Amino acid sequence: MKLGRAYHEGGKPSWEFLSEMLSILPTMDPDLIVGPSIGEDAAIIRFKDGFLIVHSDPITAATRRIGWLAVHIVANDIAVRGATPRWFLPVILLPPKYPVEQIESIFEDIGLATRSLGATVIGGHTEFTPGIPRPIISMTAIGYSMDKVVLTRNARPGDKIFIIGRVGGEGASVIAWDFEDLLLRKGISRDIIAKAKEYFTGISVVDKALLIRDYVNSMHDPTEGGLLQGLREVAKASNTRIILDADKIILDPVVKEITSALKLDPLKILSSGVLIASVPKENTRQVEDLLQEKEYKYSIAGYISEYVKGGELIVEQNGKTIRIIEDVVDEIYKLWSRESYI
């Protein structure tokens, strides 16, 4: 087998590499509606009179508030299917001799997050793992739906692209918690850092996704690689060309200040809390009315132009047009390099 290139800087492997790895696995089952697939958020399994929605994700690019992050990030991937996340299973890997009070904090955050969703922890695993420098959580979430399920691959030409929520807010918050000293050295005020830390409370898209699920063709939760990678995943899954007018995206001033100081691209940084929705033209007004009624911030920042095999993302920004053809490596990984602390 000729393997595609895997990233070594950190983050997800390339799509080519991942596709080749997945081809090794058994992924066919008569009750598996959606299995492992680039761009799709969660598995869909036919179960009794409805569907089980299942998804797992790790937290590897943060060290603080990771229990809260772990719950909401996987909950989002259930919600963009149009289902309510109900059951959670955390796998918690801890460095040897990790402080008890910090372990308690992880469990407390998992409890707070699941209770905020009205959900339940039904199992999992915890261990002290030699060789890891910081805690890692891999969380699984499960939901159940007897109604329509939403597929990322169902985005269609003519759909408007809604960007709902704070772009880069998760990344800015992770940086504020884990790299506070670096931000202070770069001249970021303590007030800005404190505001960014609060953005952890806004990373859920569950309410937003369930609010508009009946009016969309597709929904997606951009996480690692930020908004641009999330849009690429929608384009890839649906075999469409997405045209993004990046100038229409209003960046949060706190996110903008933090990413500018560290020379990071806010469109390429952790963005849980943002919901990408492709909405048919005839439903645009209904979706806007629902979002405005709830006072959710959003922009209509693009559209799907046509079907294109393999998908394509075109970004128009500052008078330039860029075709994004490679995987977007999340820029937060730059901060974990030794040079970042100089």
C-alpha positions in Angstrom: 0.0 0.0 0.0 1.3 3.4 -0.9 0.6 5.7 2.0 -0.4 9.3 1.8 1.5 11.9 3.8 0.6 12.2 7.5 1.1 15.5 9.3 3.9 15.5 11.9 3.4 19.0 13.2 0.4 17.9 15.3 -3.2 17.5 14.7 -5.2 15.3 12.3 -3.5 13.3 9.5 -4.1 14.2 5.9 -7.4 13.1 4.3 -5.4 10.9 1.9 -3.6 9.1 4.7 -6.7 8.7 6.8 -8.7 7.3 3.9 -6.0 4.7 3.3 -6.0 3.8 7.0 -9.7 3.5 7.1 -9.7 1.1 4.1 -8.0 -1.4 6.4 -10.9 -1.6 8.8 -14.3 -3.4 8.5 -16.8 -0.6 8.1 -19.8 -2.3 6.4 -22.9 -3.2 8.3 -26.5 -3.3 7.1 -27.6 -1.1 10.1 -24.8 1.4 9.7 -26.3 4.4 7.8 -23.2 6.6 8.1 -19.8 5.2 9.2 -16.2 6.5 9.1 -16.2 9.3 6.4 -14.3 12.5 5.9 -16.4 15.5 7.0 -19.2 13.6 8.7 -19.6 14.4 12.3 -21.0 11.2 13.9 -21.9 7.7 13.1 -25.6 6.9 12.4 -26.8 3.5 13.3 -30.3 2.1 12.6 -31.8 1.1 15.9 -35.4 0.0 16.6 -37.7 2.7 15.3 -35.0 5.4 15.1 -31.3 6.0 14.9 -28.4 6.0 17.4 -26.0 8.8 16.8 -22.4 8.1 18.2 -19.3 10.2 18.2 -15.8 10.2 19.9 -13.2 12.9 20.1 -10.1 13.6 22.1 -8.9 16.7 23.8 -5.2 17.0 23.0 -4.5 20.7 22.5 -5.5 22.0 25.9 -4.7 21.3 29.6 -7.2 23.5 31.5 -11.0 23.0 31.7 -10.6 19.9 29.5 -13.5 18.1 31.2 -15.8 20.9 30.1 -14.3 20.9 26.6 -14.5 17.2 26.2 -18.2 17.0 26.9 -19.3 20.0 24.8 -17.1 19.2 21.8 -18.6 15.7 21.3 -22.1 16.9 22.2 -21.9 19.4 19.3 -21.2 16.6 16.9 -24.4 14.8 18.0 -26.5 18.0 17.9 -25.5 18.8 14.3 -27.1 15.5 13.3 -30.3 17.0 14.7 -30.3 14.8 17.8 -30.0 15.5 21.5 -26.8 14.2 23.2 -27.8 12.0 26.1 -25.1 9.6 27.2 -21.3 10.1 27.7 -18.3 7.9 28.2 -15.0 9.6 29.1 -11.6 7.9 28.8 -9.2 9.9 31.0 -5.5 9.4 30.6 -3.4 11.1 33.3 0.4 11.5 33.7 1.8 9.6 36.7 1.7 11.5 39.9 -0.8 14.0 38.5 -2.1 16.3 41.4 -5.3 15.0 43.0 -6.9 18.5 43.0 -6.5 18.8 39.3 -8.0 15.3 38.7 -11.0 16.4 40.8 -11.3 19.5 38.7 -11.5 17.4 35.5 -14.3 15.3 37.0 -16.1 18.4 38.3 -16.0 20.0 34.9 -17.4 16.8 33.2 -20.2 16.8 35.8 -21.0 20.5 35.2 -21.0 20.1 31.5 -23.2 17.0 31.3 -25.7 18.4 33.8 -25.9 21.6 31.7 -27.1 19.4 28.8 -29.4 17.2 31.0 -27.2 14.3 30.0 -25.7 11.3 31.9 -22.3 9.7 32.2 -22.8 6.0 31.7 -19.3 4.6 31.8 -15.7 5.2 30.7 -12.2 4.5 31.9 -9.5 6.3 33.9 -5.8 5.5 34.3 -2.4 6.9 35.0 -0.5 6.5 31.7 3.4 6.6 31.6 4.9 8.8 28.8 2.3 11.5 28.4 3.2 15.1 29.5 -0.4 16.3 30.1 -3.9 14.8 30.6 -5.8 13.5 27.6 -9.5 12.9 27.5 -11.2 10.9 24.7 -15.0 11.4 25.1 -17.8 9.4 23.4 -21.3 10.9 23.2 -24.5 9.1 22.1 -27.8 10.4 21.1 -31.0 8.9 19.8 -33.5 10.2 17.2 -36.8 9.0 15.8 -36.9 12.1 13.4 -34.9 13.3 10.5 -31.1 13.1 10.9 -28.9 15.7 9.2 -26.0 14.7 7.1 -22.9 16.8 6.3 -23.0 15.4 2.8 -26.4 16.8 2.1 -25.2 20.3 1.4 -26.4 21.3 -2.1 -25.7 24.0 -4.8 -27.7 27.2 -4.1 -27.5 26.7 -0.3 -26.5 29.8 1.7 -23.6 29.3 4.2 -24.5 30.5 7.7 -21.7 31.0 10.2 -23.3 31.0 13.7 -21.3 31.8 16.8 -17.9 33.2 17.7 -15.2 32.2 15.2 -12.0 31.2 17.0 -13.5 31.6 20.4 -12.5 28.2 21.6 -8.9 28.7 20.5 -8.7 32.1 22.2 -10.0 30.6 25.4 -7.6 27.7 25.3 -4.7 30.1 24.8 -5.9 32.3 27.6 -6.0 29.4 30.0 -2.9 27.5 28.9 -0.6 30.4 27.6 -1.5 33.3 29.9 2.2 34.1 30.6 2.9 34.2 26.9 0.0 36.6 26.3 1.2 38.9 29.1 4.7 39.0 27.5 3.0 39.9 24.2 1.3 42.8 25.8 -2.2 41.4 26.1 -4.0 42.9 29.1 -5.3 40.8 32.0 -8.8 42.1 31.2 -8.7 40.7 27.7 -7.3 37.4 29.0 -10.1 37.1 31.5 -12.7 37.7 28.8 -11.2 35.1 26.6 -11.2 32.6 29.5 -15.0 33.1 29.8 -15.5 32.0 26.2 -15.3 28.4 27.5 -18.9 28.8 28.5 -19.9 29.5 24.9 -18.6 26.5 23.0 -21.8 24.5 22.9 -23.9 24.6 19.6 -26.5 22.2 20.9 -29.3 24.7 21.3 -28.5 26.4 18.0 -28.4 23.2 16.0 -31.6 21.8 17.5 -33.3 25.2 16.8 -32.7 25.2 13.1 -32.5 21.5 12.2 -35.7 21.4 10.3 -34.6 24.2 7.9 -31.1 23.1 6.9 -29.7 20.7 4.3 -26.5 20.3 6.3 -24.8 21.3 9.6 -21.2 20.9 10.8 -19.2 21.7 13.9 -15.8 23.1 13.0 -13.2 22.1 15.6 -9.5 21.4 14.9 -8.3 23.5 11.9 -10.9 26.1 12.6 -13.6 27.5 10.4 -11.7 26.9 7.1 -11.1 23.2 7.8 -14.7 22.9 8.8 -15.9 24.3 5.5 -13.4 22.1 3.6 -15.0 19.1 5.4 -18.5 20.2 4.3 -17.3 20.6 0.7 -15.5 17.3 0.8 -18.4 15.3 2.3 -21.0 16.8 -0.1 -18.7 17.0 -3.2 -19.5 20.7 -3.7 -17.6 24.0 -4.2 -18.1 26.5 -1.4 -17.4 30.2 -2.0 -16.6 31.9 1.3 -16.6 35.7 1.5 -14.3 36.0 4.6 -14.8 39.8 4.7 -18.4 39.2 5.8 -17.3 37.3 8.9 -17.2 39.7 11.9 -14.4 38.7 14.2 -14.8 39.0 17.9 -12.4 41.8 19.1 -10.9 39.6 21.9 -10.2 36.8 19.5 -8.8 39.2 17.0 -6.5 40.8 19.6 -5.1 37.5 20.9 -4.6 35.9 17.5 -3.0 39.1 16.1 -0.5 39.3 19.0 0.6 35.7 18.4 0.4 36.0 14.6 -2.2 33.2 14.3 -5.0 33.1 11.8 -8.4 33.2 13.6 -10.0 31.3 10.7 -7.6 28.4 11.3 -7.9 28.0 15.1 -10.1 25.8 17.3 -13.7 26.9 16.8 -16.1 24.7 18.8 -19.0 27.0 19.5 -19.4 27.8 15.8 -22.1 26.2 13.8 -21.8 25.9 10.0 -25.2 25.5 8.3 -26.0 25.2 4.7 -29.5 26.5 4.2 -31.7 26.3 1.0 -32.7 29.8 -0.3 -36.3 29.2 0.5 -35.5 28.7 4.2 -33.1 31.6 4.7 -35.7 33.9 6.1 -37.0 31.4 8.6 -33.5 30.6 9.9 -32.6 34.3 10.2 -35.9 34.9 12.2 -35.1 32.0 14.6 -31.5 33.2 15.2 -32.5 36.8 15.7 -35.3 35.8 18.1 -32.7 34.1 20.3 -30.2 36.8 19.7 -27.6 34.4 18.3 -24.8 36.2 16.4 -24.4 35.0 12.8 -23.3 35.9 9.3 -24.3 34.7 5.9 -20.8 34.5 4.5 -20.9 32.3 1.5 -22.8 29.9 -0.7 -22.5 26.6 -2.5 -22.0 27.2 -6.2 -22.0 23.7 -7.7 -21.1 20.0 -7.4 -17.4 19.3 -7.7 -15.9 15.8 -7.2 -13.9 15.8 -4.0 -15.1 19.2 -2.9 -13.4 22.6 -3.0 -13.2 25.7 -0.8 -12.7 29.1 -2.4 -11.9 32.0 0.0 -12.4 35.6 -1.1 -10.7 38.0 1.3 -9.2 41.5 1.1 -9.6 41.5 -2.7 -7.8 38.2 -3.1 -9.2 34.8 -4.1 -7.5 31.7 -2.6 -8.2 28.1 -3.3 -7.7 26.0 -0.2 -6.5 22.6 -1.4 -4.6 21.2 1.6 -5.7 20.2 5.1 -5.6 23.1 7.5 -3.4 22.3 10.5 -4.7 24.1 13.5 -2.6 27.1 14.4 -2.8 26.4 18.1 -0.2 23.7 17.7 2.4 26.4 16.9 2.2 27.4 20.5 3.2 23.9 21.7 6.6 24.2 19.9 9.5 25.3 22.1 10.1 28.4 20.0 6.7 29.8 21.1 7.9 30.4 24.6 10.9 32.6 23.6 
